[in-house]
Amino acid sequence: MSAAGRDWRPLFPSIAAADAESQLLLDRAQVVSLGAGEVVFHAGSACRNYVLLLEGTVRVQLIGEGGREALLYRVQPGQSCILTTCCVLSNEDYPAEGCTEAPVSALAISKPAFDRALECAPAFRRFVFDNLGGRVAEVIVRMEELAFRPVERRLIGYLLAKTSGGEPLNATHQEIAAELGTAREVVSRHLKRLEVAGLVRLGRATVEVSDRSGLERMRELCL
């Protein structure tokens, strides 16, 4: 399916307003669609296309020994996956896994077309490296958080962010562990401590914050 008729321009305004070569590249790109929960790429697979996301969300994660998951980042509409960019530039295989969290629609640009565009499509070239640079910075922040911030502090920050509107968090302990890059048992242990302290209420695949100010104070104590 051609990208003609698919309005990519609002999501990529820097390309839409620039040179004809960059616009033509996206107009001629193939539209690919995937359902929720599908694997986009897995560790060790070859990278054959540069992909720009139009709809949905892609979760990129590392799978460790024993199947433990650690979230690296998410790709949102208007973005490209930084691992895909690195792999298509270097001809290396993927070192991690990507899967869809919601139905996805994306523009796929073959590696030969991508290589040619880096030479003759200035706006596209700028987008590729601007997106790569900005997203790499995000991943570095994420890695610093996983490496140096205590799990309890990360857990409390996650709970506060996800319940900012007063709604309970609907997630299993395994899902929370994957977000935080730790083990399910560790999350369960810390959540139980918070429940005993009267800060949260635990339900079946739900966590409700019962004392938000107390939880915020505890976060400041978790150095």
N, C-alpha and C positions, 0 to 999 in steps of 0.2 A: 504494500500500500504506500503510495507516495504521500509526502507531507503536504502536497498541494491541497488546499481546502482546510487544513488543520492550522489554526491560528497560533503559531508559536511566538509571534512578535511581542505580545504583552509580557511574556515571561523572559524574553531576551532582548530588551530594548536597545542595548548597546550594539547589537548586531543588526537589528531591524533598521536603525537609523544610519548605518554605515555603508561600506562599499558593496557594490553589486555582487562581487565574488562571494563574500560572506553570506549575503542573503540567499543567493542561488544555492549555496551549499546546503543550507537548512531547508530550502524549498524542495530540494531533490532527495533529502534524507528519507530513509524508510521509517515508518511508524511501526513500533512493536508494542504489543499489549500482553500483559501477564495478569493472572488473577492473584488474589491475596494468598500469602503463604507459599508462593513458588520461589524456587531457587533461581537467582539471576546468574550467579557464578559461585564456584566453590574453590577451595584452596587447591592449587595445582592445575587448574584449568587455564587454557590459553585465552588471551584477550584479542579479539578480532575486530572489535568495533569501539568507537568513541560514542558515548551515549549521553544525551541531554534529556533530563526528566521533564515531562509535561504534566503528568498527573500522578497522584499516589505518593508513596513513601517507600524507600528501600533502606533496610537495616543492614549495616555492615558490621560484622563481628568476627572475633577470633574464637575458635573452638579448641579448648585445651584438652589435656589428658582427662579421661573419664567423662568427656562430653560437656565439661563446664564451658559456659559461654561468657564472653566479655564484649560488651558493646563498644565499638570504636566510634561510630558516628552514624547519622542518618542522612540520606540524600533526599532533598525536598524539590518540588517543582521549581524550575528555573536554575537548577544546579546540575553539575556533573560529578560523578563519583571520583574522588581523588586517587583511589587505587587503580581505577580503570585508566585514568589519565597517565599515571606513572607506568602502568604496564603496557599501554599502547605506545608510549614514548620509548620505552626501554626494551620492548619485545620480551618481557619477562612474564611468567605465569602469575596468576593471582596468589597472594599469600594468605588470603582470608576468605570469608564467605559473605555473600550478599543475598538477601531474601526480601521479598515484598511483604510489607505490612498491610497494604491496601491495594486494590486493583491499580495497576500501573500502566501508563502510556508514555512512550519515550521516542525520541528521534535517535536512530542508529546510523552512524556515519562509518563506513568501512575504513580499515586502516590505510589502504592506498589513497582514498579520498581525503582522509585526515592528514596524511603526510603532504599531499599536494597543497592542501588548504593552508598549512603552516607557512608555505612559501608565498602563496599568491592571494591570500584572504586576510588582510591586516586586522580587521575587527575580530574575526574568529580567533586569530592567533592571540590577540590581547585577552580575549575572554578566557581562552584555555589557561593561560599562565596566571591571570588575575584570580580565577577561580581556584586554581591549584594552590597559589600562595596563601590565599585567605583561608582555605579549608585546612591546609597543613598546620597553620597556626592553631586552629580549633582542636585538631587532633593532639598537638603537643600539650595544650592545656588539659585535655582529657587524660593523657598519659601521666601528667604531673599529678593530677587528682588521684588517679588509681594508685600511683606509686607512693605518694607522700601524705595523703590526707586519710585520717583514721576512718575505718568503715562506719563506725557509729555516726560520725559527723556527716559523712556522705549520705547515709541513710536518712538522717533527720532532715538534711537539706532537700533530699528527694521528696520526702513526705510533705514538707512545707510547700514545695513548689507545686506538687501535684494536687494539693488540696486547698490551694489559695482561694478558691471560690466557695469554700465551705463544704464541698461535696466529698464523700469518701473516695478513697483510692480503690479501684477495682483491679486487683492484680494478685496473682499467687506469689508465694514466697520465692519460688523458682524464677518467676518473671522479674521480680525486684532484684534478685541476685544477679541476673544477667545484665540488668541495667547498671548495676554497681560494680560488676566485674569481681564478684566474690562467690562463695558457696552458699547454697540454700540454707544449710545448717547454721551458718554464721548469721544470716539475715533473721532466721527464726529465733535465734538466741537473743539478738538485740531487740527485736520486736517484743518478745516476751518481757524483757527488762523494762521497756517503755510502757507496756501494759500494766505491769506490777506497780510502776511509779505513777499510774493514773494519767499518763499523757496520751495514750491511744487506746482504742477499743478494737480488738481483732475479731473478725468474722470469717465466714467461709469465702476465701479469696477476696476479702475486703479489709482495708485498714481505715479507721476513722480517727481523726485527730480530735481528742476531747479536751485538751488543754494546750492551745496554740502558743500562748505566751510562755508557758512552762517549757514547751518543746524548744522554743527559740532560745530560752536561757540555757537549756542543756546543751544546745549546739555550740554556744560560746564557750562552754566548759570543756568541750571535746577538742583538745589541742593535739 
